[in-house]
Amino acid sequence: MEHFDEKLSDYLEQDVVGNVYPSYVGPRPDTDVPTHMFRAYFLDAGEFEILGKRYAIQPLADEIGLIYQRLKDCDSDGGRFRNVMS
């Protein structure tokens, strides 16, 4: 994801035919036409796509939510983490 611009020129050297989306957020399109996403986040699958490669983002988002909740609990418990193992 970090070197998107460098990878873009390699990606465009392929035959890119069909619908091209520079950026997209929403459900994964259901179409018979070839679709090329430069950068996309599929809300229904919790996946991020960049130049044809997909990455599962939902587990990361879930873990960030868990850390956020634990930090909120820590703040309300006087700045101490509860023992989450018991």
Residue pairs with C-beta under 8 A, 6 or more apart in sequence:
1 48
1 50
4 38
4 39
4 50
4 51
7 50
7 51
8 38
8 51
11 38
11 51
11 52
16 36
17 34
18 33
18 34
18 35
18 36
19 29
19 31
19 33
19 34
19 35
19 36
20 36
20 38
21 35
21 36
21 37
21 38
21 40
22 38
22 39
23 38
23 39
23 40
24 37
24 39
24 40
24 41
25 40
25 41
25 43
26 42
26 43
27 42
27 43
27 44
28 42
28 44
28 45
28 47
29 35
36 52
37 49
37 50
37 51
37 52
38 50
38 51
39 48
39 49
39 50
40 48
40 49
40 50
41 47
41 48
41 49
41 57
42 48
42 49
45 58
46 56
46 57
46 58
46 59
46 61
47 54
47 55
47 56
47 57
47 58
48 54
48 55
48 57
49 55
70 81
70 84
73 81
73 82
74 80
74 81
74 82
